[in-house]
Amino acid sequence: MDALDRSMEESGADAYVLIGSSDNADMRYLTRFITTDPVVYIRKRGEPGVIIVSQMEYDRAVREATVPVMTRADVGLLRILEEEKDRWRALGRMIAEYVNGAVLVPPTFPYALGTAISGYSSIHLDTGTVEAIRAVKTRKEITYIRRVQKATETAMEHAIDLIGRSKPKGGLLFLGKSPLTSERVRSAMHELLRSRGCIARETIVSCGEDTATPHNRGSGPLRECEPIVIDIFPQDEESGYYSDMTRTVSRGEPAPEIREMYTAVRDAQDLAAASIKAGVAGSAVYQAVVDLFRDRGYTTGLKGFTHNLGHGVGLEVHELPTLGPGGDALMAGNVVTNEPGLYYPGTGGVRIENTGVVTRNGFRCLTRFPRELVV
């Protein structure tokens, strides 16, 4: 009995139901079917799951999905639509009739559809079983992540090369006759990633005071001798998997405070990498970094170290497990980030992020990119 069957048994449900497009990571994981339109996934207890698609998508789904495929007509939706005017009620009745028992749904399940199903069957809320299953990666999944990580490093190298070739003029960085801007670096990275089959969104290229806010995307000209935080998390279009990577660089020697922060962040990342292994709680690894920063005179909270140490990476860029105050025991096969950072308004911010695999004996880092502050 696998985890999903156990969840159904414990809740008293007869089937697990999910609805969504392949933008839903659980749906893509369970079916491997790529679609922009929502489909219904139903797995009865003790049986393989099936997806229910439109007639138009049936042939393609049969070729591409990793589970059996049925059409809406096969499960009676066309007949039900003749009797039910409300589409949510019709869809809920279709699911209830097919399951013929109690239904288990994930926390993200549409309220309207859940309400419709409850008119015909009892409905139970799952706590995130599929998300927990996805947290432990197979060798094939790790290969997918390694592939997008290689593309990520190529894009990072290109960005840092642009910064390294720039020339300071009046405190600003110029490449050729034009200022080198956050937008220009971001666009160059995205273009390179597209050529390698990856999509990047919301890439961070922030500079100076902007780096004191961890997720400030950055805008305008980059400046010499100030921290530049580059955080990129592209998705491979073919596999759907992400990687995540951050580097902090400076064109010219930055202020001593930034140099000291960089040293502390690098040392914290090394400490975390040495601490991560299966069976160790994510909260314990996080606390070790908090303690290191405290010993160096840095705070944790609204300033200083303001976020978790890391998170899972897979079909979502942020998924289980968590390396933070609430982090549970890590498991072999988890793919996680290791991204300590320090942020102080008026001074700036520093973050370094690697992605790697949790093993029984340690942390196998997938990121092979150097950590150098001054370029």
Backbone torsions as a table, in degrees:
resi	resn	phi	psi	omega
1	MET	NA	126.1	-179.6
2	ASP	-89.6	-179.3	-173.6
3	ALA	-62.3	-37.0	-178.4
4	LEU	-70.8	-39.6	175.4
5	ASP	-63.6	-39.6	178.6
6	ARG	-63.2	-40.8	178.4
7	SER	-63.6	-39.9	177.3
8	MET	-65.1	-44.0	-179.6
9	GLU	-63.4	-44.3	-178.2
10	GLU	-65.3	-32.4	-178.7
11	SER	-89.1	-10.5	-176.8
12	GLY	80.4	19.0	-178.7
13	ALA	-90.5	153.6	178.5
14	ASP	-98.9	-16.8	-179.0
15	ALA	-157.2	151.7	173.9
16	TYR	-103.5	133.7	-175.6
17	VAL	-127.2	136.7	179.4
18	LEU	-138.1	143.7	175.4
19	ILE	-133.5	140.9	177.1
20	GLY	159.0	175.1	173.7
21	SER	-90.4	-174.8	178.3
22	SER	-75.2	-4.2	169.9
23	ASP	-67.0	-21.6	174.1
24	ASN	-79.1	114.7	-174.1
25	ALA	-61.0	-36.6	178.6
26	ASP	-63.6	-42.6	179.9
27	MET	-63.7	-44.4	-179.4
28	ARG	-64.9	-37.9	-179.9
29	TYR	-65.7	-44.6	-175.1
30	LEU	-74.7	-28.1	-173.3
31	THR	-119.7	-24.0	-174.7
32	ARG	57.8	20.6	180.0
33	PHE	-98.4	126.7	-177.8
34	ILE	-97.3	119.3	-178.1
35	THR	-153.4	143.2	176.3
36	THR	-86.6	-19.2	179.7
37	ASP	-94.6	145.7	-179.7
38	PRO	-68.6	140.2	173.8
39	VAL	-124.0	165.3	179.9
40	VAL	-108.0	130.9	174.9
41	TYR	-111.2	128.9	178.3
42	ILE	-131.4	126.5	174.2
43	ARG	-123.6	112.1	176.2
44	LYS	-77.1	149.9	-177.6
45	ARG	-58.9	128.3	179.0
46	GLY	80.8	4.0	-179.1
47	GLU	-125.0	161.2	173.5
48	PRO	-70.3	154.0	177.9
49	GLY	-75.4	160.4	174.9
50	VAL	-132.0	155.9	170.9
51	ILE	-115.3	145.4	-179.3
52	ILE	-113.1	118.2	-173.6
53	VAL	-126.0	170.9	174.4
54	SER	-71.1	160.8	177.7
55	GLN	-58.9	-36.5	-178.6
56	MET	-60.9	-34.3	-175.9
57	GLU	-94.2	-2.5	-170.4
58	TYR	-59.7	-52.7	-176.2
59	ASP	-60.2	-44.5	-180.0
60	ARG	-65.1	-41.7	180.0
61	ALA	-62.7	-39.7	178.1
62	VAL	-60.1	-38.7	-179.8
63	ARG	-73.5	-36.1	-167.4
64	GLU	-105.3	-31.1	-175.8
65	ALA	-74.1	152.7	179.2
66	THR	-96.8	9.2	178.5
67	VAL	-130.0	161.3	176.2
68	PRO	-58.4	152.9	-174.6
69	VAL	-123.1	138.3	174.0
70	MET	-130.7	156.4	174.2
71	THR	-94.4	164.8	177.3
72	ARG	-61.4	-33.9	178.1
73	ALA	-66.1	-37.2	-179.4
74	ASP	-58.3	-33.3	-176.5
75	VAL	-103.9	13.9	169.0
76	GLY	88.7	11.2	-176.0
77	LEU	-65.3	-38.7	-178.3
78	LEU	-63.7	-40.3	176.8
79	ARG	-64.7	-43.0	-178.2
80	ILE	-65.8	-37.1	-179.3
81	LEU	-63.3	-25.5	176.9
82	GLU	-70.7	-21.1	-177.0
83	GLU	-106.1	-24.7	-177.7
84	GLU	-114.7	124.0	-178.9
85	LYS	-81.6	-32.1	-178.6
86	ASP	-81.8	126.2	-174.1
87	ARG	-69.1	-34.4	178.4
88	TRP	-67.3	-40.3	178.9
89	ARG	-65.2	-39.9	179.1
90	ALA	-64.7	-43.8	-179.9
91	LEU	-65.7	-41.4	177.5
92	GLY	-62.2	-40.0	179.1
93	ARG	-67.8	-38.8	177.5
94	MET	-58.4	-47.4	-179.4
95	ILE	-64.1	-45.7	-178.6
96	ALA	-61.6	-41.9	-179.6
97	GLU	-67.8	-37.5	-179.8
98	TYR	-69.4	-41.2	-179.2
99	VAL	-72.5	-43.3	-178.0
100	ASN	55.6	48.2	-179.4
101	GLY	174.4	-167.5	-177.7
102	ALA	-74.3	147.8	-173.2
103	VAL	-116.5	137.7	174.3
104	LEU	-110.3	129.0	-177.4
105	VAL	-128.7	154.7	179.8
106	PRO	-77.6	166.8	-178.9
107	PRO	-60.6	-24.9	-177.9
108	THR	-88.7	5.7	-175.6
109	PHE	-62.8	138.8	-179.2
110	PRO	-59.2	130.8	-178.5
111	TYR	-60.2	-41.6	-177.9
112	ALA	-62.0	-40.7	-179.6
113	LEU	-72.8	-39.1	176.9
114	GLY	-60.5	-41.4	177.7
115	THR	-63.0	-40.8	179.8
116	ALA	-64.5	-43.5	179.3
117	ILE	-62.8	-38.5	-176.5
118	SER	-64.6	-16.3	175.0
119	GLY	-73.5	-13.4	-177.3
120	TYR	-123.6	-28.9	-176.4
121	SER	-141.5	159.2	172.1
122	SER	-74.4	146.4	-175.4
123	ILE	-129.9	137.2	-177.0
124	HIS	-124.5	147.6	-178.3
125	LEU	-97.8	122.9	175.8
126	ASP	-79.0	157.8	-179.0
127	THR	-95.7	2.2	179.7
128	GLY	114.5	42.4	-176.1
129	THR	-62.1	-45.1	-177.0
130	VAL	-67.1	-38.4	177.0
131	GLU	-59.6	-40.4	178.9
132	ALA	-67.9	-37.9	176.7
133	ILE	-62.9	-43.2	-178.7
134	ARG	-62.9	-22.1	-176.0
135	ALA	-66.1	-25.3	178.2
136	VAL	-100.2	113.8	-172.5
137	LYS	-89.6	146.1	171.6
138	THR	-81.7	169.6	176.4
139	ARG	-59.6	-38.0	180.0
140	LYS	-64.4	-42.1	178.2
141	GLU	-63.6	-40.7	178.4
142	ILE	-64.1	-35.8	175.4
143	THR	-62.4	-41.1	177.2
144	TYR	-60.5	-45.4	-177.8
145	ILE	-67.1	-39.4	178.2
146	ARG	-61.5	-37.8	-179.5
147	ARG	-64.6	-46.2	179.5
148	VAL	-70.7	-28.5	176.4
149	GLN	-64.7	-37.3	177.2
150	LYS	-62.3	-42.1	176.8
151	ALA	-64.9	-37.9	178.5
152	THR	-61.0	-43.3	-179.1
153	GLU	-68.0	-34.9	176.1
154	THR	-63.1	-41.7	178.7
155	ALA	-66.8	-41.0	178.3
156	MET	-63.5	-41.8	178.2
157	GLU	-60.4	-40.8	178.9
158	HIS	-63.9	-43.5	-179.8
159	ALA	-62.7	-46.4	-178.0
160	ILE	-69.6	-31.0	174.9
161	ASP	-64.1	-41.3	177.1
162	LEU	-60.1	-43.9	179.9
163	ILE	-66.1	-42.1	-178.7
164	GLY	-66.3	-30.1	179.9
165	ARG	-86.0	-8.0	-179.0
166	SER	-71.4	158.6	-179.8
167	LYS	-120.1	129.6	178.8
168	PRO	-71.6	134.1	174.2
169	LYS	-141.8	112.8	179.8
170	GLY	61.6	30.4	179.4
171	GLY	91.1	-16.1	178.5
172	LEU	-97.7	158.8	176.5
173	LEU	-97.3	130.8	178.2
174	PHE	-118.3	140.1	171.3
175	LEU	-121.9	108.6	-168.6
176	GLY	73.6	-136.3	-178.4
177	LYS	-93.7	-3.7	-174.7
178	SER	-113.3	149.6	175.8
179	PRO	-62.0	144.3	174.0
180	LEU	-86.5	113.5	-174.4
181	THR	-107.4	164.3	173.4
182	SER	-56.8	-43.8	-177.8
183	GLU	-62.9	-39.2	-178.2
184	ARG	-66.8	-43.1	179.2
185	VAL	-67.5	-43.4	-179.6
186	ARG	-60.9	-45.0	-179.1
187	SER	-63.4	-40.0	-179.9
188	ALA	-64.9	-39.5	177.5
189	MET	-65.5	-44.3	-178.1
190	HIS	-64.8	-39.5	179.6
191	GLU	-64.0	-43.6	178.9
192	LEU	-63.6	-42.3	-180.0
193	LEU	-64.5	-39.6	177.8
194	ARG	-59.5	-38.0	179.9
195	SER	-67.3	-14.8	178.2
196	ARG	-110.0	18.3	173.4
197	GLY	77.4	23.8	-178.6
198	CYS	-120.9	150.7	176.9
199	ILE	-115.3	131.2	177.2
200	ALA	-121.3	136.4	178.2
201	ARG	-132.7	150.4	173.0
202	GLU	56.3	29.6	178.1
203	THR	-60.3	137.3	-178.4
204	ILE	-96.3	124.7	168.2
205	VAL	-135.1	85.4	-175.4
206	SER	-110.0	157.8	-173.8
207	CYS	-142.1	145.6	172.9
208	GLY	63.0	-130.6	-177.1
209	GLU	-59.9	-31.0	179.7
210	ASP	-60.7	-27.8	-177.3
211	THR	-70.8	-13.6	178.2
212	ALA	-73.2	-11.8	173.8
213	THR	-107.4	112.9	-168.3
214	PRO	-52.5	-40.4	-175.7
215	HIS	-109.4	24.7	171.3
216	ASN	-70.4	119.8	-175.5
217	ARG	-66.8	-25.6	-179.3
218	GLY	87.5	147.4	177.7
219	SER	-158.5	155.7	175.0
220	GLY	82.3	-174.9	-175.0
221	PRO	-64.0	142.8	172.3
222	LEU	-83.7	151.9	-173.4
223	ARG	-122.4	152.3	-178.6
224	GLU	-74.8	152.2	174.3
225	CYS	58.4	27.7	176.2
226	GLU	-129.1	150.9	-178.9
227	PRO	-64.9	139.2	174.7
228	ILE	-123.8	114.2	179.9
229	VAL	-96.3	123.7	178.6
230	ILE	-117.9	115.0	-177.6
231	ASP	-126.6	116.8	-175.6
232	ILE	-130.9	137.5	-174.2
233	PHE	-141.3	70.7	-175.9
234	PRO	-78.0	160.7	177.4
235	GLN	-115.6	133.0	174.3
236	ASP	-74.3	122.6	-175.3
237	GLU	-63.0	-38.8	-174.8
238	GLU	-71.6	-48.5	-175.3
239	SER	-90.4	-26.9	-176.8
240	GLY	88.6	-2.3	-175.5
241	TYR	-88.8	152.0	-178.5
242	TYR	-107.4	164.5	158.4
243	SER	-133.8	176.6	-174.7
244	ASP	-152.5	131.9	-174.1
245	MET	-154.6	140.1	176.7
246	THR	-135.9	140.4	169.9
247	ARG	-134.1	147.7	174.0
248	THR	-115.8	126.5	-178.8
249	VAL	-133.1	166.8	175.9
250	SER	-143.7	134.3	175.0
251	ARG	-86.7	93.8	-172.6
252	GLY	101.9	160.6	-175.9
253	GLU	-68.5	123.4	-179.7
254	PRO	-81.3	-178.6	178.1
255	ALA	-60.6	150.8	179.6
256	PRO	-55.2	-33.8	179.8
257	GLU	-61.7	-38.5	178.8
258	ILE	-70.2	-41.7	177.2
259	ARG	-59.1	-43.1	179.7
260	GLU	-67.5	-39.5	177.3
261	MET	-63.5	-40.5	-179.3
262	TYR	-62.2	-44.1	179.0
263	THR	-61.1	-43.0	-180.0
264	ALA	-65.0	-41.7	-179.3
265	VAL	-66.8	-42.1	178.2
266	ARG	-62.6	-43.4	178.6
267	ASP	-65.4	-37.2	177.7
268	ALA	-64.6	-39.9	178.7
269	GLN	-65.0	-39.7	177.7
270	ASP	-64.5	-41.2	178.6
271	LEU	-62.5	-45.0	-180.0
272	ALA	-63.4	-43.0	-179.5
273	ALA	-60.9	-35.3	179.0
274	ALA	-76.2	-18.7	-176.0
275	SER	-94.1	-24.7	-174.3
276	ILE	-74.0	126.6	169.4
277	LYS	-167.1	164.6	-179.1
278	ALA	-58.9	136.9	179.4
279	GLY	95.6	-19.2	177.5
280	VAL	-85.1	134.8	-179.9
281	ALA	-71.1	138.9	175.1
282	GLY	-57.6	-32.8	179.0
283	SER	-65.8	-33.2	-179.4
284	ALA	-70.5	-39.7	177.7
285	VAL	-65.3	-43.9	176.5
286	TYR	-57.6	-46.7	-177.3
287	GLN	-63.9	-34.7	177.6
288	ALA	-61.2	-38.6	177.9
289	VAL	-70.7	-41.3	175.6
290	VAL	-56.2	-44.0	-178.8
291	ASP	-65.2	-40.6	177.9
292	LEU	-61.9	-46.7	179.1
293	PHE	-61.6	-41.2	179.0
294	ARG	-60.6	-41.7	179.7
295	ASP	-66.2	-24.5	177.9
296	ARG	-91.0	0.1	177.7
297	GLY	93.2	14.6	-179.0
298	TYR	-105.8	145.5	-176.1
299	THR	-92.9	165.4	173.5
300	THR	-125.8	133.2	-179.0
301	GLY	140.5	-125.0	-178.3
302	LEU	-73.6	-25.2	175.5
303	LYS	-131.1	158.3	-178.2
304	GLY	87.5	-122.8	177.6
305	PHE	-85.9	103.7	-167.5
306	THR	-108.3	0.7	-175.9
307	HIS	-140.9	175.4	176.1
308	ASN	-63.0	160.2	178.5
309	LEU	-73.1	-30.6	-177.9
310	GLY	-173.5	178.4	-176.6
311	HIS	-154.9	163.3	175.1
312	GLY	-71.1	155.3	178.2
313	VAL	-134.2	137.3	177.9
314	GLY	-172.6	-118.8	175.2
315	LEU	-75.9	-9.0	167.1
316	GLU	-124.4	150.6	-179.5
317	VAL	-76.0	-23.7	173.6
318	HIS	-125.7	109.9	178.1
319	GLU	-146.4	-175.1	179.0
320	LEU	-70.4	151.3	2.8
321	PRO	-88.9	-179.7	179.7
322	THR	-113.9	135.2	170.1
323	LEU	-106.5	81.6	-176.5
324	GLY	-158.7	-171.4	-176.0
325	PRO	-54.8	-32.1	-178.7
326	GLY	-101.9	14.6	-174.3
327	GLY	-70.5	130.4	178.8
328	ASP	-84.8	-177.6	-179.9
329	ALA	-61.8	134.2	177.9
330	LEU	-76.2	154.6	-178.0
331	MET	-125.4	146.5	175.0
332	ALA	-57.8	131.0	-177.2
333	GLY	102.5	-14.0	171.5
334	ASN	-62.5	138.7	170.7
335	VAL	-111.9	119.5	-172.1
336	VAL	-132.9	158.7	171.4
337	THR	-92.0	155.7	174.6
338	ASN	-128.5	98.6	-168.1
339	GLU	-138.2	68.5	173.9
340	PRO	-66.7	152.7	178.4
341	GLY	-156.5	157.7	176.4
342	LEU	-132.7	138.1	-173.4
343	TYR	-142.3	122.1	179.3
344	TYR	-135.9	116.2	175.8
345	PRO	-56.1	137.8	-177.8
346	GLY	90.4	-17.7	178.4
347	THR	-116.4	-51.8	-179.2
348	GLY	129.0	-170.9	-176.7
349	GLY	-135.3	157.9	177.9
350	VAL	-138.0	130.6	173.3
351	ARG	-142.6	138.8	173.7
352	ILE	-128.5	130.1	-174.6
353	GLU	-134.0	127.0	172.0
354	ASN	-118.5	159.9	175.0
355	THR	-121.0	138.5	-179.1
356	GLY	-157.4	176.8	-175.7
357	VAL	-105.7	131.5	173.1
358	VAL	-77.2	130.2	177.2
359	THR	-120.4	174.6	178.3
360	ARG	-62.0	-28.7	-174.3
361	ASN	-111.1	-3.3	-177.8
362	GLY	169.2	-145.8	-174.2
363	PHE	-130.1	115.3	178.8
364	ARG	-95.7	103.1	-174.3
365	CYS	-73.7	128.4	176.9
366	LEU	-87.8	-18.4	-179.3
367	THR	-82.4	125.9	-178.3
368	ARG	-115.0	14.6	-173.4
369	PHE	-87.9	139.9	-178.4
370	PRO	-67.7	159.8	176.1
371	ARG	-113.4	102.2	179.7
372	GLU	-134.7	128.3	-177.7
373	LEU	-77.0	-52.4	-174.3
374	VAL	-92.6	127.9	178.2
375	VAL	-123.3	NA	NA
